[in-house]
Amino acid sequence: MKIPFDNSYVKLPAQMYAAQRPTPVQSPTLISFNQPLAELLGLSGDPDVAVFAGNEIPEGASPIAQAYSGHQFGNWNPQLGDGRAVLLGEVVGKDGIRRDIQLKGSGQTPFSRRGDGRAWLGPVLREYLVSEAMHAMGVPTTRALAAVTTGEDVIREEVLPGAVLTRVAQSHIRVGTFQYFAARQDMQALQALTDHVIAGHYPTATGPAELLDQVIERYAHLIAKWMGLGFIHGVMNTDNVSIAGETIDYGPCAFIDGFHPDQVFSAIDQQGRYAYSNQPGIGAWNMAQFATALIPLMPDQDEAIEQFSEAVNRFPDIYIKAWKGVFAAKLGIDELHEDDTVLIKDLLNMMATDGADFTNVFANLAEQTARDQFLDRDAFDAWKTRWEARKSPNAAQIMAAANPQIIPRNHQVEAVIQAGREGNFAPFHEMLAAVTQPYAALTDTTEKFARAPTRNERVTRTFCGT
């Protein structure tokens, strides 16, 4: 396989990364290869399992582990970095967009902090399924190019099969990358990083202030998309916030089944900091940390504090406008009126009271199956009368494009992982085919992926996998 690398990050100051080759594995086997993505990236030739396992370095690669810091559950950690990932290099795709190609689970790096640098199979399959589903649903996201088993065991609470994910992103630079150099008062690296990000991702920004404004805009719209899908990221730490505005790091992520705004799945989120309803507020908090990291670059820092505070304080308004647009489309409303916000919230409140399935209610609002989700059906009928008076004549078309029939449901992902642990990847491929066609009409083959879990099937806790 030929990969047309065009690497730029390695031209930045040397303290921004560590040169690091992936650690070879015993007997890698290809699980999946994303041929359409490979073609977009300009890759040619057959997939090379040795490359995707880290056993061979392709020509033109400059493998590195990136340095960054971050706030983890609100607590500052000055030294993080790629502890189990190696960035092979960058390519400019056929669409003109530059993207990173990274191996995740490829062995120890200088940032591993006593970890083994490996990934076990479960998180690799989860990230492959969820990231490709998010892409299919129109959410900015990292993507999966390949997944391989390693033929080696990984020791966590038990012995587990190892795997490596090849992840593609417009950038692996995070808010925590800026924090790393700001905390060290390394102005050379901080300025170089800012210039690099502006040139590569925000070319209309003329400096840190406009960069902040544009990142806030992207991030607010991203979270609004999450909320419209019932998606809970689970670890919105600043080291998991992509500066390119993509969803990154699908650790303990999950999609809500029976709706409740305070839903938490992540086993490590004991206080519910990253609950569904908290995600917009945490988004604003994360942007405040980004603003803080940029302030040292400004000539008048007192003035910058005031200016940047105003920028961060605009986050809620940007988010709310985006949120209204997302949910208006889900209800088939093309011109949102102020009263429509009440209409949206009333439906969500009824769903929360009755534990109605988030995805299936919106996918079937006009059908009996949506009504059946509610315990108080008279209340739903009254709400539906109000909705029908407001929906667009083109509501069916608008809603079909805004409401997926299929999402990667937690219990189905867990079933795929269990089958994979037993060496059976047919369920993975079947589910991947379904979740990457989320808006298609259901068929006899895909209908099962739209079913909500039974009480016994519910998954209430998800895990990071590190």
N, C-alpha and C positions, 0 to 999 in steps of 0.2 A: 504494500500500500504506500502511495506517495501522498505526503501531506505538504501543501505549499506554505510553509511557515514564513511569517513576516513579523519577527519579534521586536517589540518596542519597550516592554517593561524592563528588560535586562539592560537597557541603555540608561536607565535612571541611576541615581547614586547607589553604590554597592550596599549601603546599610539598609536598603529597603527589602532585601531578600537574601537568602542563602542559596548558593548553588547546591543542588541536591538531586542525585539520581534516585529513581525508585529502586526498591529492593526486589530482586527477582523472587519468583514463587516456584513451587515444585512442579506442578502439572496443570497449567491453566486450561480451561475449557470455555469456549464462547457460549454464553446464554442467549444474548440478543445483540443485534447490530442494527442501528437506525439508518437504513440506506437513504431515505429521503433527506435526512439531516446531513449525511456525508456528502451527498451531491450538492446541497446548498453550500457547504463549506469548501467545495472544490477538491475533495479527496478523490483519488482515483485508485483502482485496483481492488483486489479482494481484501476483506477485513483481516487484519493480522493480529491474531490472538496474543502473540508475544509482545506486541506494542501495547495492547490494551491491558495486559497484565503487568507491564513494567519490566519485562525480561529483556526487551530490546529498545534502544533509543533510536527513533526514526531520524533520518537525515534532516538537518536543519533545526532540530529541536534544541532548546536551551533550558533544560529542566531546572526549576527553582522552587523553593518554598518561600512564600511571602510572609513578611512580618506585619503584625498588627496587634492592637490591644482591644479593650472593650469593656463596657459595663455589662455584667452578667447578672440578671435579675436585680438590676439597680446597683450592684456592687462593682467597684472599679477593679479591674485586673490589668496591670500594666504590661504583662507579657503573655501574649497568646500566640498567634501565628498559625501557619499551616502545619499542624501536628501530625496529620495523616494524609496529606495531599501533596502532590507535585504538579506544578504547572509546566506542561511540556513546551508550550509556546502559543503563538497566536497565528490565526489565519484571517485573511480578508476574503469573505465569501462572495459568491456570485451576485449577491444583492448589494455588494459594496460595504457591508458591515463587518467590522473587525470583531473577532471572538477569540476567547481563550479556549484551549483544550487542556483539561486537567484530569489527572488520575487521582481518584479518591479511595483511600485504603491501601496506598502503595508503599507503606512502610514508614519507619521512623525518620524524623527530620530534627534539626536543632531546636525545633519548637514543640517537640512531642511531650515534654514535661512528664517523663517517666512512662508515657503510654507506649503501646506497641506499634502504633501507626497503622494498624490494620482495621478493616471493616469486616463485619460478618455479613452473611448473605441477606438477612432480613432487611436491614436499612437500605441495602443496594436495590433490592427489588421494590421496596416502598418508594424510594426516590425516583426510580425509573418510571414507575406507574404514575405517580402523582405529578411529577414535573411534566411528563408528556401529556397527561390529561389537562393540566393547567394551560399548556400551550394550545391545545385543541379548543379550549374554552376562551381563548383570547386574552389570557392573563400574562403579562410580562414575566418571564421565568427563565432560570437556567434550564438546560435540557440534557437529556441522556443520549450519548452517542453509542455507548456499548456497555455491556456488563459481562464479566467473566467470573467463573469460580477459580479458586487458586490451587485447589488440591491440598490445602493446609488448614489446620484447625485454628480457631481464634478462641482464646479463653476469656470469658466474661463471668457471669454467675454460673455458667456451664460451658461445656465444650461445644463450639458452634462451627459450622463450615465458613471458611473465609471467601471473600469476593472483592472485586475491584470494580468501581464505577468510573466510566469516562464521562466527565461532565463538561458541558459547553456553556459558556456565559459571555455576554458582551464585556463583562469585567468581573474579576474577583476582588476588586478594590472595595473596601467597606468603610463605613463611618469609622470603625475601629482602626483602620489604616491611618486616617488623618489624626485620630487621637494618639496613636503610637508616637508620632513625631512631634505633635504639639506638646505632649507630656514630657518629652525629652528636650524640648526647646531646640530641636534640630530644624532651624529655619531653612537650611539648604534643601533638605529632603522634603519638608512640608511645602515649600514653594514649587519644587520640581513635581511633586505629586499633584498639586493643584493645577499647574500648567498642563500636565499630562492628561488629567481628567477633562479639563476644558477642551483641549484640542481633540480628544478622542470621543467625547460624549456630549459636550455642551458647547459647540463651536460659536454660538451666538453670545455666550457669556463673556464679558469683558474683564472679569476679575472675581474675587471671592464672593462679593455681595450678590452678583447676578448668578453665580454658581449656586449659592445657597437657595436663592429664589426658585431656580429651576429644579433643583433636587427636591425641594419641598413640594413643588407642583406634581412631579412624577410620583413621589412616595404617597401623597394623599390620594391620588387617583388609584394607585396600586391597592391600597388598603380598602378603598371603596369597592373595588372588584372582589377582594377577598370576602367582604361582608355580604356581597350579593350572592355568593356561592355557599355561604355557611362555612367558610374555611377558617380554621384556627391554626395559625403558624406554630404556636407552642413555645418558641424560644426567640422572641423579638429582642434579643440582646444587640447592642450596637455593633458587635462583630459579625452579626448576621443580617446587617442592613446593607444591601448592595447599593453602591453609589450610582449605578446605572439604572436604578429603579426597577430591578427585577426581583422576583421571589427567589430567595436563595436559602439553602440549608433546610431540607425537609426531614428534620429529625423526628420529634414527637408530634408532627402535624396530624390533623384529622379534619374530616368534614362532619358537621353536625347531622345527626339523624333526627330524633325527636328534639324540636327546637327549645332552647332556653338561652337567654342572652348571657347568662353567667357561666355557660358551659366551659369546662376545662377538661382536657384529655391528658396533657403532659404529666407524667408521673413525678417529674422534678419541679413542677410549678405548684408547690404546696400551698401558696397563699393566693393563687388565682391571679397573679399579676398579669398574665397574658391570656386571660379569658376572652371569649369572643367579643363581649361588649367593651372590654378595655383596650382593644387593639387601636382604635383611633387616638385615644389619649396617649398611649405608649408611642404611637407614631410621632406625635408632637414632641414628646419628651426626647425621643431619639434625634429629632431634628435640632432640638436645643443643644444636644451634645455635639452635633456636627457644627453648629454655629460657634460654639465655644472653641472648638478645635481650629476654626478658621480665623478667629479674632487676632491671633499673633501676627498674621500677615498684613493687617491693616495699619496704615500710618498713624491714625488717631484712634487708639483703642477704646477710649471712652465714648467717642462718637459711634464707633463700630458696635459697641455693646447695645446702644440705643437702637441703631439701625437694624441689627440682627435680631434683637428682641421683637421689634415690630414685624419682621419677616416671619419669625416662628409663631407669633400670635395670629398671623393670617392663616396658619395651617387649618384650624377648625372650620373656617369659612370655606376654604378650598375643598376640604374633605366633604363637608355637608352638601355643597353644590354637586360634587361628583356622586355622592351617595344617593342624592335625590334622582340624579340622572339614571343611575344603575337600577334603582327600584321602580322608577317610572316605566322603564323598558320592561321590567319583569311583570308589570301590571298592564302593559300594552297601552300606556298613556304617552302620547307624543308631544303634548304641550302641557307641562306641569303647572298647575295652579297651587297657590299656597295651601288651600284646603286639602290638596292631595297628599301632603305630608302627613296629615292626620289619618287619612285613609290607609296609607302605608303602615303607620305605627299601630293603628287599630288591628290590622291583620296580624302583625308580628306579636302583638300582645295576646290575641286570641290563640295564636299558635303556641306561644310560651305557656299559657294557662293549661292548654289541652295536650301539650307535648306532640303537636302535629309534626309530621316529617317535613323538614325544610324543603328538600329538593322536590318531593312529590306534590306538595301543595302548589308550588309555583308552576310545575310542569303540567298540572292538570286542573288549573283553577276553574275552567269552564265545565269540568266533568264531575260526575257523581263521586268519583274516587277522591277528589279533593274534599268535598263535603264530608265524606266518611272519615276523614282524618280528625274531625272535631267532635268533642263530646257535647258541646252546646251548639247543636245544628241550627237552632232558631237564630242564634246570634250570628252564625256564619251566613245564613240566608239573608239577614238584614244587611250585613256588610256587603254581600254580593250584589244586592239591589243598588246600593250606593256606587259600587265599582262599575256595574254595567252602565250606569248613567254617565260615567266619566271616561270609559275606555274608548280608544280611537276606533274608527271604522276599520283600520288596518291592524287591529289589536292582535289577531291571530298570528300574523306575519311577524310583528314586532316581538311578541312573546316567544315565538318559536326560536328566534335568534338569541334570546336573552336567558332562556330557562333550559338548562341541560336536562335531558332525560336520564342520563347516566353520569355518576360521579364515582371516584374510587372510594367506595364505602369501606369503612374500617374493618368490618368483619370479613369482607371479601378479600381485602388485602392480606389480612392475617391468614386466611385459608390458603392463599397463593404462597405465602411465605412458608407455611407448614408443608405444603406439597413440595416446594423447592428444597427444603431441608431433607426430604426423602428422595431427592433426585428427580422429581417429576416437575418439569417446567411447562407442560402443556397448559395447566390452568393460568400461569403467568401470561403466556402468549394469547390465550383466549380473552383474558381480561384486558390486556393491552389493546387488542383490536377493538374492544367495546368502548373503553374510556377515551380512546382517541377519535371516536365518532359520537361525541356526547349529545349532539342535537339531532341525530338521525332518528327516524321513526323506529320504534322498537320492533324486533322480529322475534320469532320463536327462540332464536339463539341468544339474543341479547336481553330479552325481557327479564331474565333472572337477575341481571345486574342493576335493574331499577327497583328491585324489591327492598323495602326497608327491613332491617334485621328483626327477627323475633326477639322476645324477651331474653331467651337463652343465648341468642347470638350476639347480643350487644357487646361492643368493646368499649369499656369506660376508661381505660388507661393505655397510653402509648408511651414509647420509650425512645430515648435519644439514640442508643446504639453505639456510643463511643466506648 
